[in-house]
């Protein structure tokens, strides 16, 4: 697969970056382990194909880890990754069209130019009580 970067520290996935030029010879690409509470997949379809009508039935799910998915709609930002001891690990720059799945560890962002992001995470959102700042 082209355009996928997995950030791993001490055997744990901290993040999966999906660049705007991501491509694969495979039709279906699930990039997260099956035990994750939030699943990340990228599928490729040809014009004229049909995705059958469907819905997802209600089910009760218990989660212990809150994960996030961010799409850079416009602009550029630097993502800072931190280990479980809140020590800086590494960074990566995301540009328009890039996406990132934040799986574990700590993270922060430096906005490099005017930027708009779309964020998806498990809810409900609890405002300032939803995160631990360090």
C-alpha positions in Angstrom: 0.0 0.0 0.0 1.2 3.4 -0.9 0.6 6.5 1.3 0.2 4.7 4.7 2.5 5.5 7.6 2.1 3.7 10.9 3.6 5.3 14.0 4.6 2.5 16.3 6.4 2.9 19.7 7.3 -0.1 21.9 5.1 -2.4 19.8 2.0 -0.2 20.2 0.3 1.6 17.3 0.1 5.3 18.2 -1.3 6.5 14.9 -2.0 5.6 11.3 -1.5 8.4 8.7 -3.4 8.1 5.5 -1.9 10.5 2.9 -4.0 12.1 0.3 -2.3 9.9 -2.4 -3.2 6.6 -0.7 -3.6 3.8 -3.1 -3.7 0.0 -3.0 -4.1 -2.9 -5.4 -6.6 -4.4 -2.9 -10.2 -3.4 -3.0 -10.8 -3.6 0.7 -8.1 -2.4 3.2 -8.8 -2.4 6.9 -5.8 -0.8 8.6 -6.7 -1.2 12.3 -6.5 -4.3 14.4 -9.9 -6.0 14.8 -10.0 -5.4 18.6 -10.0 -1.6 18.2 -13.2 0.2 19.2 -12.9 2.4 16.1 -12.1 0.7 12.8 -10.3 2.3 9.9 -10.8 1.0 6.4 -10.2 2.3 2.9 -12.0 0.8 0.0 -11.7 1.3 -3.7 -14.6 1.1 -6.2 -14.9 1.5 -9.9 -17.6 3.6 -11.6 -20.8 1.7 -12.0 -20.2 -0.6 -9.0 -23.0 -0.8 -6.4 -22.6 -0.9 -2.6 -25.7 -2.8 -1.5 -28.3 -0.9 0.6 -27.8 -1.7 4.3 -27.8 -0.4 7.8 -26.0 -1.3 11.0 -28.2 -2.7 13.7 -27.9 -1.4 17.3 -25.4 -3.2 19.5 -24.0 -2.5 22.9 -20.3 -1.9 22.8 -17.9 -1.3 25.8 -14.9 0.8 25.1 -11.9 1.6 27.3 -9.8 3.6 24.8 -11.0 6.7 23.1 -9.6 7.0 19.6 -9.8 9.8 17.1 -9.8 10.2 13.4 -8.9 13.6 11.8 -9.2 14.8 8.2 -7.3 17.9 7.2 -9.8 19.6 5.0 -7.7 22.6 4.4 -4.2 23.8 5.5 -1.2 22.2 7.2 -0.5 21.1 10.7 2.3 19.3 12.6 1.2 16.4 14.8 3.4 15.8 17.9 3.4 12.3 19.3 4.0 11.5 23.0 4.6 8.2 24.8 2.8 6.9 27.9 5.2 8.9 30.1 4.2 12.1 28.2 7.7 12.3 26.6 7.9 13.6 23.0 8.4 10.7 20.6 8.3 12.2 17.0 6.2 14.4 14.8 4.6 14.4 11.3 3.2 17.1 9.1 -0.2 16.7 7.6 -1.5 18.6 4.6 -4.8 19.1 2.9 -6.5 15.8 2.2 -4.3 13.8 4.7 -6.0 11.9 7.4 -4.8 10.5 10.8 -6.2 7.8 13.0 -5.0 8.5 16.6 -5.0 5.1 18.4 -3.0 5.6 21.6 -0.4 7.7 23.4 -0.6 11.4 23.7 -0.7 14.0 20.9 -0.7 17.7 20.2 -0.9 19.9 17.1 1.0 22.9 15.8 -1.0 24.8 13.2 1.4 25.7 10.4 -1.1 27.7 8.3 -4.9 28.4 8.5 -6.3 25.0 8.9 -9.7 23.3 9.0 -10.1 19.8 10.3 -12.9 17.3 10.7 -12.6 15.2 13.9 -14.4 11.9 14.6 -14.2 10.1 17.9 -16.4 8.2 20.3 -18.9 10.3 22.1 -20.5 11.8 23.9 -18.1 14.8 23.9 -17.6 16.0 27.5 -15.9 19.3 26.7 -12.8 20.1 28.9 -13.4 16.9 30.9 -12.8 14.8 27.8 -9.0 15.0 27.9 -6.0 15.2 30.2 -3.7 18.2 29.4 0.0 17.9 30.0 
